[in-house]
Amino acid sequence: MVSQATRKSLLKRTAMDLITSTTVLPLLLGCLGIFGLFRLLQRVRMKAYLRNAVVVVTGATSGLGRECAKAFYAAGAKLVLCGRNTDALEELARELTASRFPQKQMHKPCTVTFDLTDSAATMAAGAEILQCFGSVDILVNNAGISYRGAIVDTTVDVDRKVMETNYFGPVALTKVLLPSMIKRKRGHIVTISSIQGKISVPFRSAYAASKHATQAFFDCLRAEVKQDGIEVTLISPGYIRTNLSVNAVTGDGSRYGAMDRNTAQGRSPADVAQDVLAAVGKKKKDVVLADWVPFLAIYLRSLAPGLFFSIMAFRASKERKSKNS
Ligand SMILES: NC(=O)c1ccc[n+]([C@@H]2O[C@H](COP(=O)([O-])OP(=O)(O)OC[C@H]3O[C@@H](n4cnc5c(N)ncnc54)[C@H](OP(=O)(O)O)[C@@H]3O)[C@@H](O)[C@H]2O)c1
């Protein structure tokens, strides 16, 4: 009878023989080589795609937008920084220009100030953006606001405000810049959505609705402009450590003014910006940046909707109880 230890050592020897045999080892090394070469080519192509590209970033004054601006600038892009606060935009432009990137040709960023909820201002801003560097290669629709409140206590004006900022604003800006991209047969539209563009969480109705609409609009756009050589990337992050909840609007239109626990424990905006850069460089179509819980929730919503709705109802009652206690 063969002992267990002997069987194990026999098995190990057979595996080693197989690996070091004349066919398997070269095959393994060949696969590794091809994979390494593929990754290298991907990196080179990504760098070339972003270097000297004209990149417009909305909501560049804070949080994820600010970090995206830094990441695209470091990649050698020609930046157009957009936001509502001219001083904050110019300060960021100065900070970027002062940063050192030896052996790289850097471009002084341009700034354009406008409010996305003002459609006339957004139309005018489109023309101003195009004048900065003559064209736009990549538009990053990042600006947005969040919302906290119960539907029953929320005025329709609040729903409209969130929709104007998160949906109609990016849609209007995209429509202003799209014809020039179609004419050049090149362009890339990137939109920062949210996990809440894929699933709806209680007490976030206006925000989730605006992000669902965003997902639907840019999914349609992707299909329509493929023939024009234009890329569309939708990015749906989970919680990011920014001022989003502090700046969120409540049911009566006032500012929420508090940092949520989930937001405070979220990912760093600089890390998420690196993922945005990689998704753009690889021309990804739809990216979810989250851990396994939101992924599971997205699948549950499609595969077991009854279970998903029960979990959301439980979450709503728990949140209501904790508010009342
Ligand atoms: N933080 C998260 O947990 C999280 C998760 C998923 C998705 N996101 C998305 O990430 C994007 C960036 O948000 P953030 O987390 O970086 O929040 P943030 O720090 O509050 O930044 C929001 C940016 O949007 C700008 N903005 C707001 N309303 C605007 C308007 N009417 N016109 C023009 N600009 C406006 C703000 O400009 P001002 O400085 O002028 O206010 C600010 O620059 C948003 O689309 C958000 O929905 C965030």
Ligand as a Chemical Component Dictionary entry (heavy atoms), coordinates in Angstrom:
data_LIG
# 
_chem_comp.id                   LIG 
_chem_comp.type                 NON-POLYMER 
_chem_comp.pdbx_formal_charge   0 
_chem_comp.three_letter_code    LIG 
# 
loop_
_chem_comp_atom.comp_id 
_chem_comp_atom.atom_id 
_chem_comp_atom.alt_atom_id 
_chem_comp_atom.type_symbol 
_chem_comp_atom.charge 
_chem_comp_atom.model_Cartn_x 
_chem_comp_atom.model_Cartn_y 
_chem_comp_atom.model_Cartn_z 
_chem_comp_atom.pdbx_ordinal 
LIG N1  N1  N 0  -18.994 61.011 -3.784  1  
LIG C1  C1  C 0  -19.624 59.888 -4.051  2  
LIG O1  O1  O 0  -19.833 59.053 -3.164  3  
LIG C2  C2  C 0  -20.074 59.578 -5.459  4  
LIG C3  C3  C 0  -20.496 58.278 -5.774  5  
LIG C4  C4  C 0  -20.924 57.987 -7.057  6  
LIG C5  C5  C 0  -20.937 58.979 -8.011  7  
LIG N2  N2  N 1  -20.528 60.240 -7.707  8  
LIG C6  C6  C 0  -20.591 61.268 -8.761  9  
LIG O2  O2  O 0  -19.327 61.870 -8.902  10 
LIG C7  C7  C 0  -19.482 63.170 -9.478  11 
LIG C8  C8  C 0  -18.613 64.167 -8.722  12 
LIG O3  O3  O 0  -19.108 64.340 -7.404  13 
LIG P1  P1  P 0  -18.155 64.509 -6.131  14 
LIG O4  O4  O 0  -18.337 63.303 -5.313  15 
LIG O5  O5  O -1 -16.791 64.897 -6.544  16 
LIG O6  O6  O 0  -18.904 65.704 -5.371  17 
LIG P2  P2  P 0  -18.446 67.216 -5.026  18 
LIG O7  O7  O 0  -17.146 67.217 -4.329  19 
LIG O8  O8  O 0  -19.625 67.831 -4.340  20 
LIG O9  O9  O 0  -18.236 67.880 -6.463  21 
LIG C9  C9  C 0  -19.312 68.185 -7.292  22 
LIG C10 C10 C 0  -18.852 69.139 -8.384  23 
LIG O10 O10 O 0  -19.973 69.416 -9.245  24 
LIG C11 C11 C 0  -20.078 70.832 -9.393  25 
LIG N3  N3  N 0  -21.457 71.280 -9.595  26 
LIG C12 C12 C 0  -22.525 71.038 -8.796  27 
LIG N4  N4  N 0  -23.604 71.654 -9.299  28 
LIG C13 C13 C 0  -23.227 72.285 -10.430 29 
LIG C14 C14 C 0  -23.881 73.105 -11.377 30 
LIG N5  N5  N 0  -25.180 73.400 -11.256 31 
LIG N6  N6  N 0  -23.176 73.600 -12.407 32 
LIG C15 C15 C 0  -21.864 73.319 -12.548 33 
LIG N7  N7  N 0  -21.169 72.569 -11.675 34 
LIG C16 C16 C 0  -21.846 72.054 -10.620 35 
LIG C17 C17 C 0  -19.542 71.394 -8.084  36 
LIG O11 O11 O 0  -19.181 72.732 -8.281  37 
LIG P3  P3  P 0  -19.236 73.840 -7.084  38 
LIG O12 O12 O 0  -17.895 73.769 -6.452  39 
LIG O13 O13 O 0  -19.507 75.096 -7.805  40 
LIG O14 O14 O 0  -20.357 73.432 -6.161  41 
LIG C18 C18 C 0  -18.354 70.467 -7.836  42 
LIG O15 O15 O 0  -17.240 70.877 -8.567  43 
LIG C19 C19 C 0  -20.982 63.473 -9.403  44 
LIG O16 O16 O 0  -21.568 63.297 -10.676 45 
LIG C20 C20 C 0  -21.526 62.429 -8.450  46 
LIG O17 O17 O 0  -22.873 62.110 -8.682  47 
LIG C21 C21 C 0  -20.083 60.552 -6.465  48 
# 
loop_
_chem_comp_bond.comp_id 
_chem_comp_bond.atom_id_1 
_chem_comp_bond.atom_id_2 
_chem_comp_bond.value_order 
_chem_comp_bond.pdbx_ordinal 
LIG N1  C1  SING 1  
LIG C1  O1  DOUB 2  
LIG C1  C2  SING 3  
LIG C2  C3  SING 4  
LIG C2  C21 DOUB 5  
LIG C3  C4  DOUB 6  
LIG C4  C5  SING 7  
LIG C5  N2  DOUB 8  
LIG N2  C6  SING 9  
LIG N2  C21 SING 10 
LIG C6  O2  SING 11 
LIG C6  C20 SING 12 
LIG O2  C7  SING 13 
LIG C7  C8  SING 14 
LIG C7  C19 SING 15 
LIG C8  O3  SING 16 
LIG O3  P1  SING 17 
LIG P1  O4  DOUB 18 
LIG P1  O5  SING 19 
LIG P1  O6  SING 20 
LIG O6  P2  SING 21 
LIG P2  O7  DOUB 22 
LIG P2  O8  SING 23 
LIG P2  O9  SING 24 
LIG O9  C9  SING 25 
LIG C9  C10 SING 26 
LIG C10 O10 SING 27 
LIG C10 C18 SING 28 
LIG O10 C11 SING 29 
LIG C11 N3  SING 30 
LIG C11 C17 SING 31 
LIG N3  C12 SING 32 
LIG N3  C16 SING 33 
LIG C12 N4  DOUB 34 
LIG N4  C13 SING 35 
LIG C13 C14 SING 36 
LIG C13 C16 DOUB 37 
LIG C14 N5  SING 38 
LIG C14 N6  DOUB 39 
LIG N6  C15 SING 40 
LIG C15 N7  DOUB 41 
LIG N7  C16 SING 42 
LIG C17 O11 SING 43 
LIG C17 C18 SING 44 
LIG O11 P3  SING 45 
LIG P3  O12 DOUB 46 
LIG P3  O13 SING 47 
LIG P3  O14 SING 48 
LIG C18 O15 SING 49 
LIG C19 O16 SING 50 
LIG C19 C20 SING 51 
LIG C20 O17 SING 52 
# 
